[in-house]
């Protein structure tokens, strides 16, 4: 029998004390799946929309993949993209695969389709919707490249029922002074705010205009104040983000993501929870269980702990938590496993409701929706 708490303890010991304590077999707690990498937004912070991507995972293979994920003991799914709701068979896959057996199902969306598809979303076993919004109305629409994007996203959120909802903001220069207002806007529709960090090492950001988004020192001060005073992030996390955006030298934490989450790309490639590293297998050729048990998966996961990688900010809050405190790590990372679903959420369009519970540990994965 698999015990997540014991597994996480070994991950912490292996990253903090000695690699000899690392688990002998990787047992990720969450699977991040890109059924498509196509996107209809036109963000200045991302390259996905500039290409037409081939969706190589068929409906039937997607269904069998969810079976394999469940059989591997993984209890959490996160559908990212591109824009996952562009897959016309998305809800068919959820239904035929009996996705309700998973404890947590997160959909990272750009927010352009929930209004159109709110009935399908509400009738599905999705537990959380993360809507990518990067600022208040005008700023967001500038960053996202579509006039009316912000309003359409909010209108879609208001139609959702019984789902945990968050606005997922990438911390940036253009909206650094709007974070308080964005948190208030989230609260008005019964949502909370979570965040991502800009990264220079991801393949889908290679030609994005990140300099236009990169915070100046004055913006970093505003961001740090928001993280500290409004959403109460740990001080070690705020210190890392401050130094990172100020381009100061960083003591990077051992990366534990290979042991915590597995990524599936739209071409079937499997990644050890890290986008910059090479694939360690492909689910169009092999079963997921065989890939997870492979020497290549374990070697790469161990190399990530030793920071033998290009470096990125994907899930850095989890690695920071592991580095700074065992109790903080187990609390933070545990959200990937057995966190209960949010309380029923039924916001009325004309009134505010209490924010649904949310955690930044569920974000910072740089899904590009």
N, C-alpha and C positions, 0 to 999 in steps of 0.2 A: 504494500500500500504506500502511496506517495503522500508525504506530509510536507506541505509548502513551508511551514515555519522552520522545520529542520533543514530543508533545502536552502532557504534564504540565509540561515545561520552559517551554513558552509560557504555560501557565496561571499558573505561578509568576512568570514575568517580568511578565505582564500585571497580576497582583495586587500585586506587590512594587515594580516599577520604573515601568511606564507601561502604561495600557490599550491602547496601540497594538500591544503585543506579544501581546494575547490572540488565541486561535485565531479564524479567520474563520468557522468552522463548528463548532458544538458536537458533540462525539463522546463522549457519556457512556460511562463504563466499566461502569456497573451500572444495572439497572432495578429499581425498587421497585414491586411490583404489589399492589394491594388488589382481589382478586376478590370479596371481601365485606367489609363493615364491620360486620356483625352479630357479637355476642359474647355468650357465655353466662356470663362472669364478672360480678361486681358491684362493681368496684373503686371506692374512694372517690377515686382519682386520675384518673378517666376518665369520659367521658359516653357512650361508644359503646353500652353495654348499656341505656341509658335510651330508645333509639329502635329501631324496626324499619326497617332499611335495605333498599332495593330493589337487588338485584344486577342491574345493567343489562347486564353483559358476559356474553353467552351462551357456552355451551361452544365452539361453532364459532368465535366471535370471539376467545375466549381462545386457542384453538389458533393461529389466524392471527396474533394479536398476538405470540405467541412466535416465529413464523416471521419477522415483521417486526423484532423485537428482534434476533434472530440475524443477519439480513441487514444490520442497521445496524452490525454489528461489536461489539455489546455481548456480553461474555462472562460476566457475572455477573447472577444473578437473586436478588431477595429478596422472598419472599411475606410480606406483612404483613396487618394487618387493623385493627380487628376480629380475628376468629379465622379464619385462612385454612383450617384443617382442617374448618370447618363447611360448606364447599362440598362437596356430595356427589360432584361430578364432578371434584374436585381431582386425584385420581390418574389419572383418565381423560384429563384435559387433559395431564398430564405425559407419559403414555404416547403418546397420539396425536400430540403435538407433538414427540416425540423429544427430550425435554428433556435427555437425556444428552449432547447436543452442547455444552452450556454447561459452562464450566470450574468454576463455583461456583454452587450453588443453596442458598440459605439460607431456612429457614422459621422465622419468628418466631411462636411459639405461646404461648398462656397456660398450656399444660401439662396441660389437662384431658382432652385426647383422645389423646395419644401412647400411653397404656397400651392403649386400645381399638384404635388403628390402628397399632400397632407393626409388624405384619407388612407392611402396605402401605408404611410409611415405610422399613423395612429393605430392601424389594425395589425401592425407587425410586432415581432418580439424585440425590436430595437429598444434599448434601455436609455440611450443617451444620444443626443444630437449636438455636435460641436459645429457651430456656424462660424466660418472664418470672416471676421469683420475687423478691419485694421484701423478704424478711426470713426469719428462722427461723420455725418452725412457727406459733406463735400470732400473731406479728406479721404474717407474710405473710397468714394467713387473715383477720386483721382488715382489712388493707389491701385484699385481694382480694375480701372479702365472702362467702366460701364456706368453711364449716368442712370440713376434710379436704383442702383445695386443695393444701397443701404436700406431704402424704404421697402424694397421687395423682400429682402431678407427678414426684416422685422415683421412684415405682414405674414410671412410664412411661419415665423415663430409663434405668433399669436394664435395660429390655427392648430398648433400641436397640443395633444392631450396625453397626460400620464407618461410624459417623458422628461428625463433630466435634460436641461438645455443649458449650454454655455456659449458665450461669444468667445471665440479663440482669436486673440490679437497677437500679431508679430510685433514685438517692441521695436519702435523705429523713430526716426527723427521727425517725420511729418505729423505724427499724432502724439508725440511725447507729452504735450500740454493738454491733451484731451482725455487722458486715461480716467480721470475722476468722472468726467461727463459720460464716458463710455460705460463705466461701471454703473452709473445711475441709470443709463438707458437700458442696460442689461436687467437691472433690478425691476424696472418698470414692466418688463415683459416676462418676469418670473425666472430670469436666468442669472448666472454668475459669469465672471470673467476668468479666463485662463490665458496663458501666454506661451508664445514661442520666441526663440532667439534667432536672429539672422545668422546664417552660416555661409561661408565662402567655399565649402568643400563638397557640396551636394551636386549631383549631375544635373538635376533639374533647375539649378540656379546659376549654371555656368555663365550664361550671357545676360543675366538679369542686371538691372541697374541698381545694384546694392549700395553704391556710393550715395545715390539720391536718398536712400533710406537710412543710412548709417547715422546714429545719433552723435551730435557734437557733445562736448563736455557739459554744456549747460543743459542739454536734453537728458543726458545720463543722470544728472542730479534729480531732475523731475521724475524720471523713471524709477530711480532708487527710492525716492520719497513715497511714490505710489505703492511700490512693492512692500515697503516697510509699514506704512501707516494705514493703507486701505485694504490690502489683501493679506498682510501679515505673513510674508514669506520669511524663512529663516535668514538670519544675518549672514551666515556663510554663503548662502545662495545669492544674496544681494551683493556681497563683496565680489563674488565671481563675475556676476553680470556687469558690475561697474568696471572692474579691471578689463574684462573682455571688450566691452564697447569703447573703453579708453585706449585700447590697443596696448595695454601694459603686459609685461611678462606674467604668465600664469603658471602655477603649479597644477597641472591637469590631474584630476583624480583618476585612479584605475577605472577603466570602463567595464561595467558588469552587464551591459545590455545583451551580450550573447547568451547569457544564462537566464535572461528575464523575458525576452520577446524575440519572435522570429518574424522576418519580413518575407512576404510573397509578392513579387512584381508581376505585372500584367503579361510578361512573356514566360512566366513560370519559374523564373529564377528565385532561389532561396538565399536570403542574406541573414547574417548572424546579428540582427538588430541594429545594423549600421549600413547606411547607404553608400559611403565612399569605398567600402571594401568589396573585393571581388565575390561573385556568387560561389556558394559551396555545394550547389546542386540545382536540380530543376524538376519541378513536380510534373512536368510533361514527360519526363523520362523515368522518374523513380517515385516511390511512395515517400511521403513526408517522414514517416517513422524511420526509414532507412537513412534518410539524409540527416536527421537529428542525431542518430546513433553513429554517424560516420566519423572517422578519424579527422577528416578535413574540417567538419563543423567544430569539433572539440579543439583542434589546434588553433583555429582562428579565434574562437571564444577566449582561449587562454592568452593568445597574443594581444587581444584587446585589453585584457586586464593589465598587461605589461606596457600598454600604450604603443604597441608596434602597429601604428595606423596613421593615416593622414590627419586625423583629428577632426572633430565636428562638435556641434552642440546638441545633437540628438539625445534627448533623455538625460541631459547632463545633471538634472536635479536628482535623479535616482542614484547616479554614481557619486555625486556630492554627499548625499545622505549616507551612503555606505561608508564614505571616507570619514565623516565627521562624528557619527554616533550610531551605535548599534540599534538603540531604541528608535531613533529617528528613521533609520534605514528600514527597519521592519515595518514601521507604520507607513512610511511613504511607499515603499515597494509593494507592500501588502495590498494596496489599492488595485494592483494588477490582477489579483487573484480573487479573494472572497469578500469583496466589498458589497454590501447589500444594495439592491436597486433603490433608486430615489423614491421618495414618497410620491403618491399620485399628484400630478400637476395639471390643473384645469384652469388656466387664466382666462378671465373674461376680457374681451377686447377693449372694454372701456375702463378697466380698473387694474391696479397693481396687485401682484400676489407676492408671497414670500419667495425669495430666491431658492431655487433647487440647490441641493448640495453639489459641490464640484471640487475637483482637485487638479492642480497643475501637474501632478504625477501622471495624469491621463493624457497630458499634452506634451508639448516640446518634442514632438517626433518629426516635425517638419513635413507632415503630409501637406500637399500643396493646394488643397481645395481653397 
